[in-house]
Amino acid sequence: MPKEKRFIKTYSQSASAIEVWVDKQTGVNYLYHSAGYSGGLTVLLDKEGKPVITPITSE
């Protein structure tokens, strides 16, 4: 039985390898950026410094 994927990609900007990923269990949004052989991942924050949360819907 295949395990369900926890993260989904919601945005991609291919010119600069920027992606936004959402954790389907918590709704927390993450920004991923890669360049060459390196990359980085960080939580997306709103203007108040709190994590950006996407509402979770049951499928």
Backbone as JSON Lines, residues from 0, in Angstrom:
{"i":0,"aa":"M","n":[0.84,-1.18,0.0],"ca":[0.0,0.0,0.0],"c":[0.89,1.24,0.0]}
{"i":1,"aa":"P","n":[0.79,2.11,-1.03],"ca":[1.63,3.31,-1.08],"c":[1.24,4.32,-0.01]}
{"i":2,"aa":"K","n":[2.25,4.93,0.58],"ca":[2.03,5.93,1.62],"c":[1.63,7.25,0.96]}
{"i":3,"aa":"E","n":[0.65,7.93,1.55],"ca":[0.19,9.21,1.01],"c":[1.27,10.27,1.19]}
{"i":4,"aa":"K","n":[1.43,11.13,0.19],"ca":[2.43,12.2,0.26],"c":[1.97,13.28,1.23]}
{"i":5,"aa":"R","n":[2.92,13.73,2.07],"ca":[2.6,14.73,3.09],"c":[2.65,16.15,2.54]}
{"i":6,"aa":"F","n":[3.51,16.42,1.57],"ca":[3.69,17.77,1.05],"c":[3.17,17.87,-0.38]}
{"i":7,"aa":"I","n":[2.58,19.03,-0.72],"ca":[2.16,19.28,-2.09],"c":[2.76,20.61,-2.55]}
{"i":8,"aa":"K","n":[3.16,20.64,-3.82],"ca":[3.72,21.87,-4.39],"c":[2.56,22.72,-4.89]}
{"i":9,"aa":"T","n":[2.48,23.97,-4.39],"ca":[1.38,24.84,-4.76],"c":[1.81,25.98,-5.68]}
{"i":10,"aa":"Y","n":[3.12,26.2,-5.83],"ca":[3.61,27.29,-6.68],"c":[5.0,26.94,-7.18]}
{"i":11,"aa":"S","n":[5.27,27.29,-8.42],"ca":[6.59,27.07,-8.99],"c":[6.94,28.21,-9.93]}
{"i":12,"aa":"Q","n":[8.13,28.76,-9.76],"ca":[8.64,29.81,-10.63],"c":[9.94,29.29,-11.21]}
{"i":13,"aa":"S","n":[9.85,28.67,-12.37],"ca":[10.99,27.92,-12.92],"c":[12.2,28.78,-13.28]}
{"i":14,"aa":"A","n":[11.99,30.03,-13.6],"ca":[13.12,30.87,-14.01],"c":[14.16,30.99,-12.9]}
{"i":15,"aa":"S","n":[13.73,31.0,-11.66],"ca":[14.68,31.13,-10.55],"c":[14.58,29.98,-9.56]}
{"i":16,"aa":"A","n":[13.95,28.88,-9.95],"ca":[13.85,27.66,-9.12],"c":[13.29,27.95,-7.73]}
{"i":17,"aa":"I","n":[12.17,28.66,-7.69],"ca":[11.48,28.96,-6.43],"c":[10.18,28.15,-6.4]}
{"i":18,"aa":"E","n":[9.92,27.5,-5.26],"ca":[8.7,26.71,-5.12],"c":[8.1,26.95,-3.74]}
{"i":19,"aa":"V","n":[6.78,26.82,-3.65],"ca":[6.08,26.87,-2.38],"c":[5.45,25.5,-2.16]}
{"i":20,"aa":"W","n":[5.73,24.92,-0.98],"ca":[5.22,23.6,-0.61],"c":[4.35,23.75,0.62]}
{"i":21,"aa":"V","n":[3.26,22.97,0.67],"ca":[2.34,23.0,1.82],"c":[2.33,21.63,2.48]}
{"i":22,"aa":"D","n":[2.47,21.64,3.8],"ca":[2.36,20.43,4.61],"c":[0.87,20.13,4.75]}
{"i":23,"aa":"K","n":[0.42,19.0,4.23],"ca":[-1.01,18.67,4.25],"c":[-1.52,18.33,5.64]}
{"i":24,"aa":"Q","n":[-0.66,18.04,6.58],"ca":[-1.11,17.75,7.95],"c":[-1.28,19.01,8.79]}
{"i":25,"aa":"T","n":[-0.42,20.01,8.58],"ca":[-0.46,21.22,9.41],"c":[-0.93,22.46,8.65]}
{"i":26,"aa":"G","n":[-0.82,22.45,7.31],"ca":[-1.18,23.62,6.51],"c":[-0.06,24.65,6.4]}
{"i":27,"aa":"V","n":[1.07,24.42,7.05],"ca":[2.19,25.36,7.03],"c":[2.81,25.4,5.63]}
{"i":28,"aa":"N","n":[3.1,26.63,5.15],"ca":[3.7,26.86,3.84],"c":[5.21,27.04,3.97]}
{"i":29,"aa":"Y","n":[5.94,26.44,3.04],"ca":[7.4,26.52,3.02],"c":[7.87,27.04,1.67]}
{"i":30,"aa":"L","n":[8.91,27.87,1.68],"ca":[9.53,28.37,0.46],"c":[10.81,27.58,0.23]}
{"i":31,"aa":"Y","n":[10.94,27.03,-0.99],"ca":[12.15,26.29,-1.36],"c":[12.8,27.01,-2.53]}
{"i":32,"aa":"H","n":[14.11,27.2,-2.45],"ca":[14.87,27.83,-3.53],"c":[16.11,26.99,-3.79]}
{"i":33,"aa":"S","n":[16.37,26.72,-5.06],"ca":[17.59,25.98,-5.39],"c":[18.37,26.73,-6.46]}
{"i":34,"aa":"A","n":[19.67,26.56,-6.4],"ca":[20.57,27.18,-7.38],"c":[21.8,26.29,-7.5]}
{"i":35,"aa":"G","n":[22.01,25.74,-8.68],"ca":[23.15,24.85,-8.87],"c":[23.03,23.62,-8.02]}
{"i":36,"aa":"Y","n":[24.05,23.35,-7.2],"ca":[24.06,22.18,-6.34],"c":[23.57,22.47,-4.92]}
{"i":37,"aa":"S","n":[23.03,23.66,-4.69],"ca":[22.58,24.0,-3.34],"c":[21.1,24.36,-3.34]}
{"i":38,"aa":"G","n":[20.52,24.39,-2.16],"ca":[19.12,24.75,-2.02],"c":[18.82,25.09,-0.58]}
{"i":39,"aa":"G","n":[17.66,25.7,-0.38],"ca":[17.27,26.05,0.98],"c":[15.77,25.99,1.14]}
{"i":40,"aa":"L","n":[15.34,25.74,2.36],"ca":[13.93,25.62,2.7],"c":[13.67,26.44,3.95]}
{"i":41,"aa":"T","n":[12.59,27.22,3.94],"ca":[12.24,28.02,5.11],"c":[10.74,28.17,5.19]}
{"i":42,"aa":"V","n":[10.24,28.41,6.39],"ca":[8.82,28.65,6.59],"c":[8.47,30.02,6.03]}
{"i":43,"aa":"L","n":[7.34,30.11,5.31],"ca":[6.86,31.41,4.84],"c":[6.19,32.13,6.0]}
{"i":44,"aa":"L","n":[6.51,33.4,6.2],"ca":[5.95,34.19,7.29],"c":[5.08,35.32,6.75]}
{"i":45,"aa":"D","n":[4.02,35.66,7.5],"ca":[3.19,36.8,7.12],"c":[3.82,38.08,7.66]}
{"i":46,"aa":"K","n":[3.15,39.2,7.49],"ca":[3.73,40.49,7.89],"c":[3.89,40.63,9.41]}
{"i":47,"aa":"E","n":[3.21,39.78,10.18],"ca":[3.35,39.81,11.63],"c":[4.38,38.81,12.14]}
{"i":48,"aa":"G","n":[5.02,38.09,11.22],"ca":[6.04,37.12,11.6],"c":[5.51,35.75,11.97]}
{"i":49,"aa":"K","n":[4.23,35.5,11.66],"ca":[3.62,34.2,11.96],"c":[3.65,33.35,10.68]}
{"i":50,"aa":"P","n":[3.71,32.02,10.84],"ca":[3.72,31.16,9.65],"c":[2.45,31.3,8.82]}
{"i":51,"aa":"V","n":[2.63,31.25,7.5],"ca":[1.48,31.27,6.6],"c":[0.86,29.88,6.64]}
{"i":52,"aa":"I","n":[-0.45,29.83,6.92],"ca":[-1.16,28.57,7.06],"c":[-2.24,28.5,5.97]}
{"i":53,"aa":"T","n":[-2.26,27.4,5.23],"ca":[-3.31,27.14,4.25],"c":[-4.34,26.24,4.93]}
{"i":54,"aa":"P","n":[-5.63,26.61,4.88],"ca":[-6.65,25.75,5.5],"c":[-6.62,24.34,4.9]}
{"i":55,"aa":"I","n":[-6.73,23.33,5.76],"ca":[-6.7,21.94,5.36],"c":[-8.14,21.5,5.05]}
{"i":56,"aa":"T","n":[-8.32,20.88,3.89],"ca":[-9.64,20.37,3.52],"c":[-9.56,18.86,3.4]}
{"i":57,"aa":"S","n":[-10.6,18.19,3.82],"ca":[-10.65,16.72,3.7],"c":[-10.99,16.36,2.28]}
{"i":58,"aa":"E","n":[-10.28,15.39,1.75],"ca":[-10.52,14.97,0.36],"c":[-11.36,13.74,0.32]}
